Amino acid sequence: MKGFTSKNKEFTNFTFILTEECNFNCSYCYQKREKEYIDISAVEKAIDFFFPYFKKECSISFSGGEPLLAFEQIEQSLNYIQVKNKTPKKQIQYYITTNGSLINENILRFLNQHKFSLMLGFDGLAQDISRKKGSFEHIVSIIKKILESPDINLVTNSVFTPETIGYLSKSTQFIMELDVPNISFSFSNNSTWDQFSLLQLKDELVSLRKFLIEFYKKKGLIPLIDFRKNRRRGIFACFAGKDRMTLAPDGKLWGCHFFHEYLRGREGTPEYHMYCFGDLNSFIKNHERDYPKVLSNYSSLRMDFFYTSETFCIQCPELDGCVVCPMEAVFSSSIIGKISDWTCRIRKIVRKEKELFLEELKN
């Protein structure tokens, strides 16, 4: 494959990691903290180069650290994109992932004006335990303000650890009763889940499933994304690098932000050179040579190539319904392509309870 041109390559998403800095210190966070911020000139250069390769309907995401620490760069980026987009008129959806603590009236107006999809990290009743002590009430008040902004699409994500898994059901119920339209949960990847915590997870999901059935009967809604109808079944493949790219604060390009977060500081390892597309300036100059070479390494990131300590995933009868991000899994297994045994077990537990829930809805 010879590089890419506007005729043979289109990207659906481009992510800017604005900063490594964060004002929270979440117990399960695997990111390395540094007071490094992206240079707006690098943002503009990336937009100039990649804009012709964006699909007509595409998205641009802002992440961190805590991206609202770099709110000025977000404003400048959108101003530049809007000028760039005057002629081609691409339909761009903006995304931001934030802990919400820095949202004020000015930021809220801005996000609403530009119709952002906002992923809010909020652990519900475990917020003060795992995220930041004393932040629960403030974030609840922020959620209520966001919900009053009609053009912001709010999604919450709660992360649970073996220590906080007992809060999953009540926390999710609490968020549902705030009328948040889209709710998700995930699980700490840098913790060891023993048999007891896995049994707790199952009990919590049974309780949540029962609540969700009654909630659906009353309101006809399923706010919990994780329990909605299955995607089209098939073998999951990671699309990092194929239809999305990420620019890190240090100017390096990656297939997605997880690769930067895991491989940052490992410049001497083979994996770093396998998955890093190089710095932005070099990539622009040499993309016809460098892009296909690095992309070939991303192409093997498929569920049928993954494995656990017990078996190869291709031998699993549940393969075509399983989705595990290889870079989320690596934080527990330390090997790209290997899924820890507890990550595998967690997915099976969640998948089973989801299937039972959907079956109950039919009946």
Secondary structure, DSSP 4 states (H G I P E B T S, - for coil): -----TTT--EEEEEEE-BS--S---TT--PPP---B--HHHHHHHHHHHGGGEEEEEEEEEESS-GGGGHHHHHHHHHHHHHHTTTT--EEEEEEEE-STT--HHHHHHHHHTT-EEEEE--GGGHHHHT-TT-HHHHHHHHHHHHT-TT-EEEEEEEE-TTTGGGHHHHHHHHHHTT-SEEEEEE-SSS---HHHHHHHHHHHHHHHHHHHHHHHHH----BGGGSPPPPPS--B--BTTTEEEE-TTSEEESSHHHHHHHTT-TTSHHHHHHEEEEHHHHHHHHHHHHHHHHHHHTT-BGGG-B-SS-BGGG-TTGGG----HHHHHHHHSSTTB--HHHHHHHHHHHHHHHHHHHHHH-
